[in-house]
Amino acid sequence: MATHDALRADGLSKSYGELHALDGFDLHVPAGVIHGLLGPNGAGKTTAVKALATLIDLDGGTATVAGFDVRTQARQVRRRIGLVGQNTAVDEILGGRQNLVMFGRLSGLTRADARARADRLLETFGLTGAATRAVSTYSGGMRRRLDLAAGLILTPAVLFLDEPTTGLDPRARNEVWESVREIAARGTTVLLTTQYLDEADQLASQISVMNHGRVVASGSPDALKRRVGGDRVTVTVPWDESLESVAQRLSAAVGEPAVVDAGSRRLVFEVGAGVVALADVVRALDELRITPEDLTLRRPTLDEVFLTLTAEEVAR
């Protein structure tokens, strides 16, 4: 994997009257990864994508895509990117192959090259069997896969996906997720904006959380989760066992004090490494010959990260 930044933004600003859509936006994305851009409605995600894709001008800051400046080298940037927006861009009257050939011709390919490229993409995205059908007969997942194929007509160095699974059912979302993974595996850098936190967790190796036009936190999904607390091991102790005695033994085994909930007979351990602590708890329970009513390991979710980080911003 290359080590240079496929995307780099420093101090981007963009205002619409009194609205600061981008307000000191910074983003560094290495080549060949899927990078998630999270944020609530109005955080500036789509504005950031439009600026990086040269669709809007900036008020301030600098940005490069695939090594080219988005303001002074916009033509070179456009030759190296693909963009799949929130709404499908394909023509519903035309068939899948006709759509891709049209996009290929608009991108400057010869008719023969456009047809060959369309056939390869239809095979890649599992749409060969529906190639001649009107897009109006496609399912939601098929349309989004065709959209992704259209964005890859010229095999972009960078692909922008702006909330690509909005409105799709779980099966269709999984189809799109698999397609995105395949795109990244072929070497394309993907910037994914989404409001679905599980989507970012599934796909992105790195995540930036946006709020009020700027990035408020960045890191791997696991690193961001650790910011809001460690893992949690919960043991539900049987009624015929002494809650206090079990709490003492398990606390000694884990090396952390138990939070005792006498009403539900639960012992909760906040730990740094949940799998290790879980193993310690299991061994201690086995030595005590106790079968717990329930035993769970819970890790912080991106939902908690998102809510915590955006709440911190509001409080400042």
C-alpha positions in Angstrom: 0.0 0.0 0.0 1.3 3.5 -0.9 2.1 5.7 2.0 1.3 9.1 0.4 -2.1 10.9 1.1 -4.6 10.2 -1.7 -6.7 13.0 -0.1 -5.5 16.0 1.9 -7.4 18.9 3.2 -6.1 21.7 5.4 -8.3 24.4 6.9 -11.0 24.3 4.3 -13.8 26.9 4.7 -17.0 27.4 2.8 -19.9 29.7 3.8 -23.3 30.3 2.4 -24.3 33.6 3.9 -24.3 33.1 7.7 -24.0 29.4 7.4 -20.4 28.0 7.8 -20.7 24.7 6.0 -17.0 24.1 6.3 -15.1 25.8 9.1 -11.5 24.7 9.3 -12.0 21.3 7.8 -8.9 19.0 7.9 -8.6 15.5 6.4 -5.7 13.3 5.6 -6.5 10.0 3.9 -3.7 7.5 2.8 -3.9 5.8 -0.5 -5.7 2.5 -0.8 -8.0 2.6 2.2 -11.7 3.1 3.0 -12.1 6.2 5.1 -15.4 7.0 6.8 -16.7 10.5 7.3 -19.4 10.6 9.9 -21.6 13.5 11.1 -25.1 14.5 11.8 -27.3 16.3 9.1 -25.8 19.6 8.4 -22.3 18.7 9.7 -20.8 19.5 6.3 -20.1 16.0 4.9 -21.6 16.6 1.5 -20.1 20.1 1.2 -16.6 18.5 1.9 -17.1 15.9 -0.8 -18.3 18.5 -3.3 -15.2 20.7 -2.6 -12.8 17.7 -2.9 -14.5 16.6 -6.1 -14.1 20.2 -7.6 -17.9 20.7 -7.8 -17.8 23.9 -5.6 -15.2 26.5 -5.0 -13.7 27.1 -1.6 -13.5 30.3 0.5 -10.2 29.3 2.0 -7.8 26.4 2.8 -6.0 24.0 0.5 -6.8 20.5 -0.7 -5.2 17.9 -3.0 -6.7 14.8 -4.5 -4.4 12.2 -5.9 -1.6 14.7 -5.6 -3.4 17.5 -7.6 -4.7 20.8 -6.2 -8.5 20.9 -6.3 -8.5 24.7 -7.1 -5.7 25.1 -9.6 -5.6 21.6 -11.1 -9.3 20.8 -11.2 -9.2 19.1 -14.6 -6.5 16.7 -13.5 -8.5 15.9 -10.3 -11.6 15.1 -12.2 -9.7 12.6 -14.4 -8.8 10.7 -11.3 -12.0 10.5 -9.3 -15.4 8.9 -9.3 -18.4 10.2 -7.5 -21.5 8.4 -6.3 -24.0 10.8 -4.8 -27.0 10.3 -2.5 -29.3 10.1 -5.5 -29.0 7.6 -8.3 -27.5 9.1 -11.5 -28.4 6.4 -14.0 -31.2 6.7 -16.5 -34.1 4.5 -15.6 -35.4 4.1 -19.2 -32.1 2.7 -20.5 -30.8 -0.7 -19.7 -27.8 -1.3 -17.4 -25.3 -1.8 -20.3 -26.7 1.2 -22.2 -26.2 3.3 -19.1 -22.6 2.3 -18.7 -21.8 2.7 -22.3 -23.3 6.2 -22.2 -21.1 7.1 -19.1 -18.1 5.6 -20.9 -18.7 7.8 -24.0 -19.2 10.9 -21.9 -15.9 10.1 -20.2 -14.1 10.1 -23.5 -13.9 6.4 -24.3 -14.3 5.1 -27.8 -17.5 3.2 -28.5 -15.7 -0.1 -28.5 -13.8 0.7 -25.3 -17.0 1.9 -23.6 -18.8 -1.4 -24.5 -15.9 -3.5 -23.3 -15.6 -1.5 -20.0 -19.4 -1.8 -19.5 -19.3 -5.5 -19.9 -16.4 -5.9 -17.4 -18.2 -3.7 -14.8 -21.5 -5.6 -15.3 -19.7 -8.8 -14.6 -17.8 -7.4 -11.6 -21.0 -6.1 -9.9 -23.1 -9.2 -10.7 -25.4 -7.4 -13.2 -24.7 -9.3 -16.4 -28.0 -11.1 -16.2 -29.9 -7.8 -16.0 -27.7 -5.9 -18.5 -30.5 -5.4 -21.1 -33.3 -4.7 -18.6 -34.6 -1.2 -18.1 -33.1 0.2 -14.8 -36.7 1.0 -13.7 -37.1 -2.8 -13.1 -34.0 -3.0 -10.9 -34.1 -3.4 -7.1 -32.7 -0.7 -4.9 -29.5 -2.6 -4.4 -29.0 -3.3 -8.1 -29.4 0.4 -8.9 -26.8 1.4 -6.4 -24.4 -1.3 -7.7 -25.0 0.1 -11.2 -24.3 3.6 -9.8 -21.0 2.3 -8.3 -20.1 0.8 -11.7 -20.8 4.1 -13.4 -18.4 5.8 -10.9 -15.7 3.3 -11.9 -15.9 3.8 -15.7 -12.3 5.2 -15.7 -11.0 3.2 -12.7 -10.5 6.2 -10.4 -7.7 6.6 -8.0 -10.2 8.1 -5.5 -13.9 7.2 -5.2 -16.3 9.5 -3.3 -19.4 7.7 -1.9 -21.9 10.2 -0.4 -24.3 8.2 1.7 -24.5 5.4 -0.9 -27.0 3.2 1.0 -29.5 5.7 2.2 -33.0 4.2 1.9 -31.9 0.7 1.1 -33.1 -2.4 2.9 -30.6 -4.6 4.9 -30.1 -7.0 2.0 -29.4 -4.3 -0.5 -27.0 -2.5 1.9 -25.0 -5.7 2.3 -24.8 -6.0 -1.5 -23.4 -2.5 -1.7 -21.0 -3.1 1.2 -19.5 -6.1 -0.6 -19.1 -4.0 -3.8 -17.3 -1.3 -1.9 -14.9 -3.8 -0.3 -14.1 -5.2 -3.8 -13.5 -1.7 -5.1 -11.0 -0.9 -2.3 -9.3 -4.3 -2.7 -8.5 -3.3 -6.3 -6.5 -0.3 -5.0 -9.0 2.6 -5.2 -9.1 4.9 -2.2 -12.7 5.4 -1.0 -14.1 8.3 1.0 -17.4 7.2 2.4 -19.8 9.6 4.0 -22.6 8.0 6.0 -25.0 8.5 8.9 -25.1 4.7 9.4 -22.6 4.1 12.1 -22.6 0.3 11.6 -21.8 1.0 7.9 -18.6 2.9 8.9 -17.8 0.2 11.4 -18.1 -2.5 8.8 -16.2 -0.8 6.0 -13.8 1.9 7.2 -10.3 1.3 8.6 -10.2 4.9 9.6 -13.0 7.3 10.6 -13.3 11.1 11.0 -16.2 12.5 12.9 -17.5 15.8 11.7 -19.6 18.5 13.4 -20.3 22.1 12.6 -18.1 22.0 9.5 -14.9 20.5 10.9 -13.4 17.2 12.1 -13.7 16.8 15.8 -12.0 13.3 16.1 -10.2 10.8 13.9 -8.9 7.3 14.3 -9.6 3.7 13.8 -13.1 2.4 14.9 -11.5 0.7 17.9 -9.4 3.7 18.9 -12.5 5.9 18.8 -14.5 3.5 20.8 -11.8 3.5 23.5 -12.2 7.2 23.8 -15.7 6.7 25.4 -14.6 3.9 27.8 -13.2 0.4 27.9 -14.9 -3.0 27.4 -17.5 -4.2 29.9 -17.8 -7.7 31.3 -21.1 -8.4 33.0 -21.8 -11.5 35.1 -25.3 -12.4 36.4 -24.8 -14.4 39.6 -27.3 -17.2 40.5 -29.6 -16.6 43.5 -28.1 -19.5 45.5 -24.6 -17.9 45.5 -23.3 -15.1 47.7 -23.2 -12.0 45.6 -20.5 -10.3 47.8 -18.3 -13.4 47.9 -18.4 -13.9 44.1 -17.8 -10.2 43.6 -14.6 -10.3 45.7 -13.3 -13.4 44.0 -14.0 -12.1 40.5 -12.6 -8.7 41.3 -9.3 -10.3 42.4 -9.2 -12.4 39.2 -9.9 -9.4 36.9 -7.8 -6.9 38.8 -10.7 -4.4 38.7 -13.4 -3.7 41.2 -16.9 -4.9 40.4 -19.9 -2.5 40.1 -22.5 -4.5 42.0 -26.2 -4.3 41.1 -27.9 -6.2 43.9 -31.4 -6.0 42.4 -30.4 -7.8 39.2 -27.5 -9.6 40.8 -25.2 -8.4 38.2 -21.5 -7.7 38.5 -20.0 -5.3 36.0 -16.3 -4.9 35.3 -15.0 -1.9 33.3 -11.8 -3.3 31.7 -9.3 -2.3 29.1 -9.0 -5.6 27.3 -12.3 -7.4 27.3 -11.3 -10.7 25.9 -8.6 -11.2 28.5 -10.9 -10.1 31.3 -13.6 -12.4 30.1 -11.1 -15.4 30.1 -10.1 -14.4 33.7 -13.8 -14.4 34.8 -14.5 -17.8 33.2 -11.5 -19.3 34.9 -12.5 -17.9 38.3 -16.1 -19.0 37.9 -14.9 -22.5 37.0 -12.7 -22.6 40.1 -15.7 -21.6 42.2 -17.9 -24.2 40.3 -20.4 -21.5 39.5 -22.5 -21.5 36.4 -23.6 -17.8 35.8 -27.1 -17.0 34.8 -25.6 -14.8 32.1 -22.1 -13.7 31.0 -21.5 -11.0 28.4 -18.7 -9.0 26.9 -19.8 -5.6 25.6 -17.7 -3.1 23.7 -18.5 0.6 23.1 -20.3 1.2 19.8 -19.7 3.9 17.2 -23.2 5.2 18.2 -21.8 6.0 21.6 -18.7 7.5 20.1 -20.8 9.7 17.8 -23.1 10.9 20.5 -20.3 11.5 23.0 -18.1 13.5 20.5 -20.9 15.6 19.1 -22.3 16.3 22.6 -18.8 17.5 23.6 -18.8 19.9 20.7 -22.2 21.3 21.6 -21.0 21.8 25.2 -18.0 23.9 24.1 
